[in-house]
Amino acid sequence: MSAAKMAVPAPRAWQRMLSGRRLDLLDPSPLDIEIGDIAHGLARVARWNGQTIGAHIFSVAQHTLLVEAVLRKALPRADHRLRLAALLHDAPEYVVGDMISPFKAVIGGSYKAVEKRLLTAIHIRFALPAALPADFTRAIKAADMGAAYLEATRLAGFSQAEARRLFGRDPGLPASTEADYLTPWSAGKAEKRFLARFDTLMA
């Protein structure tokens, strides 16, 4: 038998979603991505490996809403596409989970490659550029760091000095916004609020 006939096809990495979709993690199709699956998954993934105060985990869904709120405060006239991209910036974690940065560094490029392919498919699915403009990426990163500062100091036990060294400065959200977004929600509430914000931005 020839070597060509003996070749074994590469294994596929499929994930079945509650919507009934089957998502190929290594070659994701935008057609297999549903916002309901994203919201459901992100609302059940813990930030900070669950090492936060409160009766509930602080979910990735709630984090993405906080990031979008920080971005809105910094850039009140931001294009709705930028706000949507901020809301979806961690969307791949609905299937790959939230891995803390030190562990990502140990794993290397494989995780980032899978994450990037998923995010590209998500962007295409929701009419965003496959690769975001550099100014979008910078604005989202700044908002992400601002949100991380707040989460670190309010929820994860970091001192302000340590958080400033790692994440930069406090983004200065209004006290009422901070009290809302930094009180860990139940998974159901996080899912519902994520979907509501997504619908607003898509409209």
MDTraj code that builds the backbone (N, CA, C; nanometers):
import mdtraj as md
import numpy as np

residues = "MET SER ALA ALA LYS MET ALA VAL PRO ALA PRO ARG ALA TRP GLN ARG MET LEU SER GLY ARG ARG LEU ASP LEU LEU ASP PRO SER PRO LEU ASP ILE GLU ILE GLY ASP ILE ALA HIS GLY LEU ALA ARG VAL ALA ARG TRP ASN GLY GLN THR ILE GLY ALA HIS ILE PHE SER VAL ALA GLN HIS THR LEU LEU VAL GLU ALA VAL LEU ARG LYS ALA LEU PRO ARG ALA ASP HIS ARG LEU ARG LEU ALA ALA LEU LEU HIS ASP ALA PRO GLU TYR VAL VAL GLY ASP MET ILE SER PRO PHE LYS ALA VAL ILE GLY GLY SER TYR LYS ALA VAL GLU LYS ARG LEU LEU THR ALA ILE HIS ILE ARG PHE ALA LEU PRO ALA ALA LEU PRO ALA ASP PHE THR ARG ALA ILE LYS ALA ALA ASP MET GLY ALA ALA TYR LEU GLU ALA THR ARG LEU ALA GLY PHE SER GLN ALA GLU ALA ARG ARG LEU PHE GLY ARG ASP PRO GLY LEU PRO ALA SER THR GLU ALA ASP TYR LEU THR PRO TRP SER ALA GLY LYS ALA GLU LYS ARG PHE LEU ALA ARG PHE ASP THR LEU MET ALA".split()
xyz = np.array([
    [0.0852, -0.1193, 0.0000],
    [0.0000, 0.0000, 0.0000],
    [0.0887, 0.1243, 0.0000],
    [0.0549, 0.2237, -0.0815],
    [0.1368, 0.3438, -0.0930],
    [0.1252, 0.4288, 0.0327],
    [0.2264, 0.5147, 0.0503],
    [0.2261, 0.6041, 0.1675],
    [0.1052, 0.6961, 0.1644],
    [0.0643, 0.7367, 0.0415],
    [-0.0508, 0.8270, 0.0296],
    [-0.1773, 0.7606, 0.0804],
    [-0.1934, 0.6308, 0.0476],
    [-0.3147, 0.5609, 0.0912],
    [-0.3130, 0.5331, 0.2406],
    [-0.1937, 0.5230, 0.2984],
    [-0.1843, 0.4933, 0.4403],
    [-0.1955, 0.6173, 0.5286],
    [-0.1921, 0.7364, 0.4680],
    [-0.1955, 0.8594, 0.5467],
    [-0.3246, 0.8671, 0.6279],
    [-0.3115, 0.9058, 0.7524],
    [-0.4264, 0.9194, 0.8419],
    [-0.4676, 1.0662, 0.8452],
    [-0.5944, 1.0956, 0.8246],
    [-0.6369, 1.2356, 0.8272],
    [-0.6153, 1.2960, 0.9656],
    [-0.5878, 1.4269, 0.9668],
    [-0.5666, 1.4969, 1.0938],
    [-0.6951, 1.4926, 1.1757],
    [-0.6835, 1.4744, 1.3069],
    [-0.8032, 1.4718, 1.3913],
    [-0.8712, 1.6077, 1.3928],
    [-1.0011, 1.6070, 1.4043],
    [-1.0768, 1.7314, 1.4112],
    [-1.1102, 1.7606, 1.5565],
    [-1.1146, 1.8872, 1.5911],
    [-1.1453, 1.9287, 1.7284],
    [-1.2825, 1.9956, 1.7279],
    [-1.3855, 1.9144, 1.7413],
    [-1.5225, 1.9647, 1.7352],
    [-1.5750, 1.9928, 1.8751],
    [-1.6552, 2.0965, 1.8863],
    [-1.7255, 2.1265, 2.0114],
    [-1.8733, 2.1416, 1.9773],
    [-1.9563, 2.0628, 2.0468],
    [-2.1003, 2.0743, 2.0246],
    [-2.1565, 2.1825, 2.1149],
    [-2.2393, 2.2698, 2.0582],
    [-2.2997, 2.3807, 2.1320],
    [-2.4444, 2.3495, 2.1682],
    [-2.4962, 2.4207, 2.2678],
    [-2.6357, 2.4007, 2.3069],
    [-2.7323, 2.4375, 2.1947],
    [-2.6887, 2.5263, 2.1053],
    [-2.7724, 2.5644, 1.9909],
    [-2.7863, 2.4498, 1.8909],
    [-2.7007, 2.3481, 1.9058],
    [-2.6969, 2.2384, 1.8092],
    [-2.5844, 2.2513, 1.7087],
    [-2.5184, 2.3674, 1.7051],
    [-2.4050, 2.3863, 1.6153],
    [-2.2885, 2.2985, 1.6585],
    [-2.2079, 2.2580, 1.5604],
    [-2.0829, 2.1867, 1.5880],
    [-1.9697, 2.2736, 1.5350],
    [-1.8894, 2.3244, 1.6255],
    [-1.7845, 2.4195, 1.5900],
    [-1.6503, 2.3489, 1.5827],
    [-1.5840, 2.3631, 1.4691],
    [-1.4495, 2.3090, 1.4512],
    [-1.3519, 2.4117, 1.5078],
    [-1.2874, 2.3795, 1.6183],
    [-1.2004, 2.4757, 1.6859],
    [-1.0753, 2.5078, 1.6052],
    [-1.0312, 2.4151, 1.5195],
    [-0.9105, 2.4377, 1.4414],
    [-0.9373, 2.5072, 1.3095],
    [-1.0601, 2.4992, 1.2616],
    [-1.0973, 2.5641, 1.1359],
    [-1.2410, 2.6146, 1.1479],
    [-1.2629, 2.7121, 1.2355],
    [-1.4005, 2.7546, 1.2661],
    [-1.4671, 2.8279, 1.1501],
    [-1.5912, 2.7951, 1.1267],
    [-1.6696, 2.8639, 1.0248],
    [-1.7584, 2.9694, 1.0913],
    [-1.7634, 3.0908, 1.0372],
    [-1.8544, 3.1920, 1.0916],
    [-1.9997, 3.1440, 1.0967],
    [-2.0364, 3.0529, 1.0076],
    [-2.1744, 3.0042, 1.0026],
    [-2.2103, 2.9189, 1.1235],
    [-2.1096, 2.8697, 1.1945],
    [-2.1349, 2.7846, 1.3108],
    [-2.1288, 2.8616, 1.4416],
    [-2.1226, 2.9927, 1.4333],
    [-2.1112, 3.0759, 1.5539],
    [-2.2443, 3.1443, 1.5809],
    [-2.2941, 3.1277, 1.7024],
    [-2.4203, 3.1884, 1.7457],
    [-2.3957, 3.2718, 1.8700],
    [-2.4544, 3.3914, 1.8748],
    [-2.4304, 3.4794, 1.9893],
    [-2.4860, 3.4180, 2.1184],
    [-2.5929, 3.3395, 2.1083],
    [-2.6466, 3.2750, 2.2272],
    [-2.5471, 3.1778, 2.2891],
    [-2.4742, 3.1046, 2.2054],
    [-2.3712, 3.0131, 2.2553],
    [-2.2580, 3.0906, 2.3221],
    [-2.2186, 3.2023, 2.2602],
    [-2.1119, 3.2844, 2.3170],
    [-2.1532, 3.3371, 2.4539],
    [-2.2728, 3.3949, 2.4614],
    [-2.3195, 3.4524, 2.5879],
    [-2.3300, 3.3459, 2.6967],
    [-2.3849, 3.2303, 2.6603],
    [-2.4014, 3.1220, 2.7580],
    [-2.2659, 3.0756, 2.8103],
    [-2.1699, 3.0565, 2.7187],
    [-2.0382, 3.0084, 2.7594],
    [-1.9618, 3.1102, 2.8422],
    [-1.9567, 3.2360, 2.7963],
    [-1.8793, 3.3381, 2.8673],
    [-1.9348, 3.3655, 3.0067],
    [-2.0658, 3.3510, 3.0231],
    [-2.1274, 3.3748, 3.1541],
    [-2.0902, 3.2673, 3.2558],
    [-2.0311, 3.1584, 3.2085],
    [-1.9958, 3.0465, 3.2965],
    [-1.8451, 3.0217, 3.3043],
    [-1.7670, 3.1139, 3.2457],
    [-1.6205, 3.1051, 3.2537],
    [-1.5724, 3.2094, 3.3536],
    [-1.4925, 3.1661, 3.4510],
    [-1.4457, 3.2554, 3.5573],
    [-1.3197, 3.3306, 3.5174],
    [-1.3200, 3.4597, 3.5463],
    [-1.1969, 3.5386, 3.5391],
    [-1.1108, 3.5084, 3.6621],
    [-0.9811, 3.5334, 3.6506],
    [-0.8887, 3.5201, 3.7625],
    [-0.8884, 3.3792, 3.8212],
    [-0.9199, 3.2797, 3.7383],
    [-0.9292, 3.1399, 3.7838],
    [-1.0221, 3.1236, 3.9033],
    [-1.1217, 3.2115, 3.9129],
    [-1.2187, 3.2033, 4.0215],
    [-1.1703, 3.2620, 4.1529],
    [-1.0505, 3.3197, 4.1554],
    [-0.9948, 3.3739, 4.2800],
    [-1.0410, 3.5183, 4.3006],
    [-1.1718, 3.5337, 4.3167],
    [-1.2329, 3.6644, 4.3380],
    [-1.3345, 3.6547, 4.4502],
    [-1.3627, 3.7691, 4.5116],
    [-1.4606, 3.7728, 4.6199],
    [-1.6019, 3.7738, 4.5620],
    [-1.7001, 3.7427, 4.6463],
    [-1.8393, 3.7484, 4.6041],
    [-1.9059, 3.6128, 4.6032],
    [-2.0378, 3.6160, 4.6003],
    [-2.1154, 3.4918, 4.6025],
    [-2.1095, 3.4177, 4.4695],
    [-2.0764, 3.4893, 4.3620],
    [-2.0693, 3.4298, 4.2286],
    [-1.9290, 3.4497, 4.1718],
    [-1.8950, 3.3711, 4.0698],
    [-1.7716, 3.3979, 3.9967],
    [-1.7840, 3.5324, 3.9273],
    [-1.6707, 3.5949, 3.8976],
    [-1.6710, 3.7119, 3.8109],
    [-1.6453, 3.6587, 3.6708],
    [-1.7467, 3.6576, 3.5889],
    [-1.7408, 3.5868, 3.4612],
    [-1.6756, 3.6702, 3.3514],
    [-1.6333, 3.6010, 3.2479],
    [-1.5785, 3.6683, 3.1304],
    [-1.6864, 3.7537, 3.0634],
    [-1.8114, 3.7098, 3.0675],
    [-1.9205, 3.7910, 3.0108],
    [-1.9288, 3.9249, 3.0828],
    [-1.9207, 3.9219, 3.2155],
    [-1.9276, 4.0467, 3.2917],
    [-1.8028, 4.1316, 3.2657],
    [-1.6884, 4.0677, 3.2540],
    [-1.5643, 4.1399, 3.2216],
    [-1.5763, 4.2129, 3.0885],
    [-1.6306, 4.1478, 2.9870],
    [-1.6388, 4.2127, 2.8559],
    [-1.7336, 4.3328, 2.8595],
    [-1.8387, 4.3236, 2.9392],
    [-1.9281, 4.4382, 2.9572],
    [-1.8564, 4.5521, 3.0286],
    [-1.7731, 4.5169, 3.1271],
    [-1.6943, 4.6186, 3.1964],
    [-1.5959, 4.6846, 3.1007],
    [-1.5291, 4.6058, 3.0177],
    [-1.4346, 4.6617, 2.9196],
    [-1.5057, 4.7596, 2.8265],
    [-1.6232, 4.7221, 2.7802],
    [-1.6976, 4.8106, 2.6894],
    [-1.7402, 4.9379, 2.7611],
    [-1.7730, 4.9278, 2.8906],
    [-1.8084, 5.0471, 2.9688],
    [-1.6872, 5.1386, 2.9872],
    [-1.5701, 5.0803, 3.0136],
    [-1.4471, 5.1591, 3.0267],
    [-1.4157, 5.2285, 2.8941],
    [-1.4328, 5.1580, 2.7832],
    [-1.4070, 5.2164, 2.6522],
    [-1.5030, 5.3318, 2.6247],
    [-1.6301, 5.3146, 2.6592],
    [-1.7288, 5.4213, 2.6380],
    [-1.6937, 5.5456, 2.7190],
    [-1.6430, 5.5255, 2.8402],
    [-1.6049, 5.6385, 2.9239],
    [-1.4863, 5.7124, 2.8636],
    [-1.3882, 5.6366, 2.8130],
    [-1.2692, 5.6981, 2.7538],
    [-1.2982, 5.7604, 2.6180],
    [-1.3859, 5.6966, 2.5401],
    [-1.4157, 5.7409, 2.4036],
    [-1.5669, 5.7489, 2.3846],
    [-1.6306, 5.8519, 2.4406],
    [-1.7776, 5.8586, 2.4372],
    [-1.8378, 5.8624, 2.2970],
    [-1.7586, 5.9021, 2.1974],
    [-1.8102, 5.9071, 2.0598],
    [-1.7601, 5.7895, 1.9768],
    [-1.7151, 5.6856, 2.0415],
    [-1.6597, 5.5703, 1.9699],
    [-1.7623, 5.5098, 1.8751],
    [-1.7152, 5.4707, 1.7590],
    [-1.7969, 5.4016, 1.6588],
    [-1.8581, 5.2755, 1.7203],
    [-1.9820, 5.2441, 1.6807],
    [-2.0485, 5.1266, 1.7385],
    [-1.9730, 4.9983, 1.7069],
    [-1.8979, 4.9962, 1.5949],
    [-1.8196, 4.8763, 1.5618],
    [-1.7061, 4.8554, 1.6613],
    [-1.6466, 4.9653, 1.7066],
    [-1.5421, 4.9551, 1.8081],
    [-1.6004, 4.9038, 1.9394],
    [-1.7170, 4.9523, 1.9758],
    [-1.7819, 4.9065, 2.0990],
    [-1.8177, 4.7583, 2.0894],
    [-1.8671, 4.7174, 1.9731],
    [-1.9002, 4.5761, 1.9543],
    [-1.7741, 4.4903, 1.9607],
    [-1.6668, 4.5361, 1.8975],
    [-1.5407, 4.4615, 1.9021],
    [-1.4894, 4.4499, 2.0453],
    [-1.5090, 4.5551, 2.1243],
    [-1.4693, 4.5492, 2.2659],
    [-1.5520, 4.4450, 2.3407],
    [-1.6823, 4.4433, 2.3152],
    [-1.7680, 4.3447, 2.3814],
    [-1.7272, 4.2020, 2.3455],
    [-1.6812, 4.1831, 2.2226],
    [-1.6486, 4.0487, 2.1737],
    [-1.4999, 4.0141, 2.1845],
    [-1.4200, 4.1000, 2.2478],
    [-1.2748, 4.0805, 2.2412],
    [-1.2285, 3.9500, 2.3045],
    [-1.3021, 3.8985, 2.4021],
    [-1.2679, 3.7707, 2.4650],
    [-1.3650, 3.6593, 2.4257],
    [-1.4414, 3.6805, 2.3198],
    [-1.5442, 3.5829, 2.2815],
    [-1.4904, 3.4419, 2.2579],
    [-1.3682, 3.4223, 2.2036],
    [-1.3198, 3.2849, 2.1854],
    [-1.3190, 3.2022, 2.3141],
    [-1.3167, 3.2697, 2.4282],
    [-1.3109, 3.1972, 2.5545],
    [-1.4401, 3.1204, 2.5842],
    [-1.5437, 3.1407, 2.5029],
    [-1.6655, 3.0621, 2.5248],
    [-1.6434, 2.9154, 2.4940],
    [-1.5367, 2.8855, 2.4197],
    [-1.5037, 2.7454, 2.3954],
    [-1.3650, 2.7060, 2.4451],
    [-1.2698, 2.7999, 2.4505],
    [-1.1340, 2.7625, 2.4936],
    [-1.1063, 2.7984, 2.6391],
    [-1.1984, 2.8695, 2.7046],
    [-1.1798, 2.9053, 2.8442],
    [-1.0897, 3.0269, 2.8611],
    [-1.0820, 3.0742, 2.9853],
    [-0.9976, 3.1898, 3.0173],
    [-0.8725, 3.1390, 3.0860],
    [-0.7610, 3.1531, 3.0182],
    [-0.6340, 3.1059, 3.0722],
    [-0.5546, 3.2252, 3.1235],
    [-0.5042, 3.2179, 3.2464],
    [-0.4280, 3.3286, 3.3015],
    [-0.3003, 3.3492, 3.2206],
    [-0.2562, 3.4745, 3.2131],
    [-0.1431, 3.5123, 3.1268],
    [-0.0161, 3.4316, 3.1515],
    [0.0235, 3.4060, 3.2785],
    [0.1466, 3.3270, 3.2983],
    [0.1397, 3.1885, 3.2345],
    [0.0210, 3.1256, 3.2367],
    [0.0080, 2.9931, 3.1776],
    [0.0080, 3.0012, 3.0253],
    [-0.0515, 3.1072, 2.9700],
    [-0.0465, 3.1266, 2.8247],
    [0.0985, 3.1352, 2.7778],
    [0.1812, 3.2044, 2.8579],
    [0.3222, 3.2194, 2.8214],
    [0.3938, 3.0847, 2.8207],
    [0.3556, 2.9960, 2.9129],
    [0.4172, 2.8632, 2.9195],
    [0.3777, 2.7808, 2.7964],
    [0.2503, 2.7865, 2.7583],
    [0.2002, 2.7070, 2.6458],
    [0.2601, 2.7539, 2.5137],
    [0.2745, 2.8843, 2.5000],
    [0.3327, 2.9361, 2.3763],
    [0.2278, 2.9714, 2.2720],
    [0.2633, 2.9547, 2.1452],
    [0.1823, 3.0065, 2.0361],
    [0.0603, 2.9261, 1.9982],
    [0.0503, 2.7997, 2.0378],
    [-0.0612, 2.7157, 1.9935],
    [-0.1952, 2.7702, 2.0398],
    [-0.2029, 2.8067, 2.1666],
    [-0.3277, 2.8619, 2.2213],
    [-0.3650, 2.9894, 2.1468],
    [-0.2666, 3.0775, 2.1281],
    [-0.2939, 3.2049, 2.0615],
    [-0.3409, 3.1842, 1.9176],
    [-0.2877, 3.0832, 1.8493],
    [-0.3269, 3.0568, 1.7110],
    [-0.4731, 3.0137, 1.7036],
    [-0.5140, 2.9246, 1.7942],
    [-0.6538, 2.8796, 1.7982],
    [-0.7446, 2.9968, 1.8332],
    [-0.7038, 3.0743, 1.9331],
    [-0.7817, 3.1897, 1.9768],
    [-0.7997, 3.2904, 1.8634],
    [-0.6917, 3.3141, 1.7883],
    [-0.6981, 3.4110, 1.6783],
    [-0.7924, 3.3638, 1.5680],
    [-0.7878, 3.2349, 1.5333],
    [-0.8782, 3.1827, 1.4297],
    [-1.0241, 3.1953, 1.4728],
    [-1.0501, 3.1661, 1.5997],
    [-1.1870, 3.1788, 1.6504],
    [-1.2342, 3.3235, 1.6465],
    [-1.1478, 3.4158, 1.6901],
    [-1.1875, 3.5560, 1.6921],
    [-1.2107, 3.6085, 1.5510],
    [-1.1302, 3.5655, 1.4548],
    [-1.1506, 3.6061, 1.3158],
    [-1.2874, 3.5608, 1.2661],
    [-1.3235, 3.4351, 1.2946],
    [-1.4538, 3.3834, 1.2528],
    [-1.5677, 3.4589, 1.3208],
    [-1.5495, 3.4935, 1.4475],
    [-1.6511, 3.5690, 1.5223],
    [-1.6680, 3.7083, 1.4619],
    [-1.5581, 3.7732, 1.4308],
    [-1.5667, 3.9052, 1.3675],
    [-1.6438, 3.8987, 1.2359],
    [-1.6115, 3.8018, 1.1530],
    [-1.6796, 3.7889, 1.0240],
    [-1.8282, 3.7624, 1.0450],
    [-1.8597, 3.6772, 1.1412],
    [-2.0006, 3.6423, 1.1681],
    [-2.0834, 3.7658, 1.2017],
    [-2.0217, 3.8625, 1.2722],
    [-2.0979, 3.9784, 1.3173],
    [-2.0563, 4.1078, 1.2462],
    [-2.0103, 4.0921, 1.1215],
    [-1.9864, 4.2044, 1.0295],
    [-1.8791, 4.3015, 1.0779],
    [-1.7795, 4.2498, 1.1484],
    [-1.6623, 4.3280, 1.1857],
    [-1.5465, 4.2891, 1.0936],
    [-1.4460, 4.3737, 1.0817],
    [-1.3289, 4.3346, 1.0010],
    [-1.2636, 4.2093, 1.0593],
    [-1.2205, 4.1199, 0.9731],
    [-1.1544, 3.9977, 1.0210],
    [-1.0361, 4.0324, 1.1101],
    [-0.9555, 4.1288, 1.0663],
    [-0.8464, 4.1822, 1.1480],
    [-0.8811, 4.3275, 1.1787],
    [-0.8882, 4.3620, 1.3054],
    [-0.9289, 4.4970, 1.3439],
    [-0.8218, 4.5992, 1.3077],
    [-0.8633, 4.7230, 1.2751],
    [-0.7652, 4.8298, 1.2550],
    [-0.6796, 4.8484, 1.3806],
    [-0.5586, 4.8966, 1.3623],
    [-0.4656, 4.9111, 1.4746],
    [-0.5206, 5.0028, 1.5831],
    [-0.5936, 5.1083, 1.5444],
    [-0.6466, 5.2002, 1.6460],
    [-0.7562, 5.1326, 1.7290],
    [-0.8346, 5.0443, 1.6676],
    [-0.9333, 4.9666, 1.7427],
    [-0.8616, 4.8776, 1.8458],
    [-0.7595, 4.8084, 1.7994],
    [-0.6869, 4.7160, 1.8869],
    [-0.6263, 4.7896, 2.0054],
    [-0.5682, 4.9059, 1.9815],
    [-0.5076, 4.9844, 2.0900],
    [-0.6130, 5.0308, 2.1897],
    [-0.7265, 5.0773, 2.1395],
    [-0.8326, 5.1274, 2.2285],
    [-0.8894, 5.0143, 2.3143],
    [-0.9095, 4.8979, 2.2542],
    [-0.9632, 4.7837, 2.3289],
    [-0.8627, 4.7361, 2.4322],
    [-0.7347, 4.7325, 2.3954],
    [-0.6321, 4.6904, 2.4904],
    [-0.6267, 4.7848, 2.6094],
    [-0.6354, 4.9150, 2.5844],
    [-0.6341, 5.0122, 2.6936],
    [-0.7538, 4.9926, 2.7855],
    [-0.8713, 4.9705, 2.7275],
    [-0.9913, 4.9479, 2.8082],
    [-0.9825, 4.8168, 2.8857],
    [-0.9243, 4.7156, 2.8230],
    [-0.9053, 4.5858, 2.8882],
    [-0.8144, 4.5999, 3.0101],
    [-0.7069, 4.6766, 2.9961],
    [-0.6155, 4.6986, 3.1075],
    [-0.6827, 4.7788, 3.2186],
    [-0.7634, 4.8762, 3.1808],
    [-0.8375, 4.9524, 3.2817],
    [-0.9342, 4.8645, 3.3591],
    [-1.0040, 4.7771, 3.2878],
    [-1.0952, 4.6838, 3.3541],
    [-1.0183, 4.5887, 3.4444],
    [-0.9023, 4.5416, 3.3990],
    [-0.8209, 4.4512, 3.4798],
    [-0.7748, 4.5195, 3.6080],
    [-0.7409, 4.6482, 3.5993],
    [-0.7030, 4.7231, 3.7207],
    [-0.8175, 4.7212, 3.8219],
    [-0.9373, 4.7513, 3.7751],
    [-1.0524, 4.7541, 3.8647],
    [-1.0812, 4.6160, 3.9247],
    [-1.0790, 4.5139, 3.8413],
    [-1.1055, 4.3783, 3.8903],
    [-0.9988, 4.3355, 3.9915],
    [-0.8731, 4.3675, 3.9608],
    [-0.7630, 4.3265, 4.0477],
    [-0.7753, 4.3895, 4.1861],
    [-0.8070, 4.5186, 4.1900],
    [-0.8104, 4.5890, 4.3179],
    [-0.9422, 4.5721, 4.3916],
    [-1.0518, 4.5568, 4.3204],
    [-1.1830, 4.5474, 4.3863],
    [-1.2224, 4.4034, 4.4183],
    [-1.1716, 4.3091, 4.3380],
    [-1.2208, 4.1716, 4.3501],
    [-1.1131, 4.0673, 4.3793],
    [-0.9899, 4.0899, 4.3348],
    [-0.8894, 3.9836, 4.3369],
    [-0.7770, 4.0051, 4.4381],
    [-0.7909, 4.1047, 4.5257],
    [-0.6970, 4.1192, 4.6365],
    [-0.5648, 4.1856, 4.6052],
    [-0.5513, 4.2521, 4.4906],
    [-0.4279, 4.3214, 4.4563],
    [-0.4223, 4.4566, 4.5273],
    [-0.3036, 4.5001, 4.5658],
    [-0.2860, 4.6363, 4.6143],
    [-0.2915, 4.7316, 4.4948],
    [-0.3203, 4.8586, 4.5227],
    [-0.3239, 4.9561, 4.4140],
    [-0.1876, 4.9695, 4.3474],
    [-0.0805, 4.9645, 4.4273],
    [0.0539, 4.9769, 4.3707],
    [0.0849, 4.8608, 4.2764],
    [0.0476, 4.7397, 4.3174],
    [0.0721, 4.6226, 4.2329],
    [-0.0106, 4.6301, 4.1052],
    [-0.1364, 4.6708, 4.1179],
    [-0.2235, 4.6808, 4.0010],
    [-0.1743, 4.7881, 3.9046],
    [-0.1258, 4.9006, 3.9575],
    [-0.0719, 5.0052, 3.8697],
    [0.0486, 4.9544, 3.7918],
    [0.1337, 4.8775, 3.8589],
    [0.2529, 4.8242, 3.7930],
    [0.2161, 4.7278, 3.6805],
    [0.1118, 4.6474, 3.7029],
    [0.0749, 4.5446, 3.6061],
    [-0.0222, 4.5938, 3.4982],
    [-0.1144, 4.6830, 3.5373],
    [-0.2254, 4.7166, 3.4480],
    [-0.2397, 4.8652, 3.4151],
    [-0.1612, 4.9491, 3.4793],
    [-0.1752, 5.0922, 3.4534],
    [-0.2669, 5.1587, 3.5535],
    [-0.3334, 5.2637, 3.5100],
    [-0.4085, 5.3459, 3.6054],
    [-0.5561, 5.3080, 3.6129],
    [-0.6177, 5.3542, 3.7195],
    [-0.7622, 5.3416, 3.7391],
    [-0.8329, 5.4203, 3.6282],
    [-0.9279, 5.3588, 3.5564],
    [-0.9933, 5.4298, 3.4465],
    [-1.0954, 5.5343, 3.4909],
    [-1.1260, 5.5388, 3.6205],
    [-1.2115, 5.6454, 3.6716],
    [-1.3574, 5.6364, 3.6321],
    [-1.4145, 5.5189, 3.6409],
    [-1.5574, 5.5042, 3.6130],
    [-1.6402, 5.5713, 3.7220],
    [-1.7607, 5.6186, 3.6901],
    [-1.8489, 5.6699, 3.7947],
    [-1.8753, 5.5626, 3.9016],
    [-1.8950, 5.6060, 4.0251],
    [-1.9121, 5.5123, 4.1360],
    [-2.0288, 5.4177, 4.1129],
    [-2.1378, 5.4669, 4.0557],
    [-2.2552, 5.3816, 4.0333],
    [-2.2252, 5.2735, 3.9296],
    [-2.1516, 5.3102, 3.8261],
    [-2.1140, 5.2122, 3.7226],
    [-2.0209, 5.1071, 3.7818],
    [-1.9252, 5.1531, 3.8605],
    [-1.8316, 5.0609, 3.9242],
    [-1.9054, 4.9634, 4.0162],
    [-1.9969, 5.0156, 4.0960],
    [-2.0710, 4.9305, 4.1905],
    [-2.1508, 4.8237, 4.1165],
    [-2.2065, 4.8600, 4.0016],
    [-2.2847, 4.7647, 3.9232],
    [-2.1944, 4.6594, 3.8589],
    [-2.0977, 4.7035, 3.7802],
    [-2.0177, 4.6105, 3.7000],
    [-1.9180, 4.5294, 3.7821],
    [-1.8867, 4.5742, 3.9040],
    [-1.7881, 4.5028, 3.9849],
    [-1.8514, 4.4271, 4.1011],
    [-1.9818, 4.4084, 4.0966],
    [-2.0503, 4.3162, 4.1870],
    [-2.0787, 4.1896, 4.1060],
    [-2.0105, 4.0789, 4.1359],
    [-2.0280, 3.9590, 4.0524],
    [-2.1743, 3.9156, 4.0415],
    [-2.2166, 3.8928, 3.9181],
    [-2.3541, 3.8536, 3.8896],
    [-2.3663, 3.7023, 3.8799],
    [-2.4883, 3.6550, 3.8900],
    [-2.5144, 3.5135, 3.8603],
    [-2.4902, 3.4895, 3.7120],
    [-2.4698, 3.3638, 3.6750],
    [-2.4482, 3.3299, 3.5342],
    [-2.5668, 3.3732, 3.4489],
    [-2.6870, 3.3541, 3.4993],
    [-2.8057, 3.3919, 3.4234],
    [-2.8131, 3.5411, 3.3969],
    [-2.7800, 3.6204, 3.4994],
    [-2.7833, 3.7659, 3.4822],
    [-2.6745, 3.8107, 3.3862],
    [-2.5548, 3.7541, 3.3984],
    [-2.4449, 3.7917, 3.3092],
    [-2.4800, 3.7598, 3.1643],
    [-2.5380, 3.6437, 3.1416],
    [-2.5776, 3.6037, 3.0059],
    [-2.6816, 3.7000, 2.9491],
    [-2.7819, 3.7315, 3.0309],
    [-2.8908, 3.8183, 2.9857],
    [-2.8391, 3.9585, 2.9533],
    [-2.7532, 4.0130, 3.0379],
    [-2.7033, 4.1481, 3.0154],
    [-2.6059, 4.1531, 2.8973],
    [-2.5283, 4.0487, 2.8793],
    [-2.4398, 4.0419, 2.7620],
    [-2.5224, 4.0445, 2.6335],
    [-2.6272, 3.9626, 2.6282],
    [-2.7116, 3.9578, 2.5088],
    [-2.7827, 4.0905, 2.4845],
    [-2.8276, 4.1547, 2.5929],
    [-2.8971, 4.2827, 2.5780],
    [-2.8027, 4.3890, 2.5213],
    [-2.6787, 4.3904, 2.5695],
    [-2.5834, 4.4893, 2.5186],
    [-2.5457, 4.4596, 2.3733],
    [-2.5301, 4.3316, 2.3421],
    [-2.5017, 4.2925, 2.2041],
    [-2.6138, 4.3392, 2.1113],
    [-2.7381, 4.3162, 2.1497],
    [-2.8513, 4.3581, 2.0674],
    [-2.8523, 4.5086, 2.0467],
    [-2.8208, 4.5845, 2.1506],
    [-2.8155, 4.7306, 2.1397],
    [-2.7082, 4.7740, 2.0405],
    [-2.5921, 4.7139, 2.0503],
    [-2.4816, 4.7532, 1.9615],
    [-2.5077, 4.7092, 1.8173],
    [-2.5713, 4.5972, 1.7976],
    [-2.6024, 4.5517, 1.6619],
    [-2.7114, 4.6380, 1.5989],
    [-2.8005, 4.6894, 1.6818],
    [-2.9090, 4.7721, 1.6292],
    [-2.8575, 4.9059, 1.5781],
])
top = md.Topology()
chain = top.add_chain()
for i, resn in enumerate(residues, 1):
    res = top.add_residue(resn, chain, resSeq=i)
    for name in ("N", "CA", "C"):
        top.add_atom(name, md.element.get_by_symbol(name[0]), res)
traj = md.Trajectory(xyz[None], top)
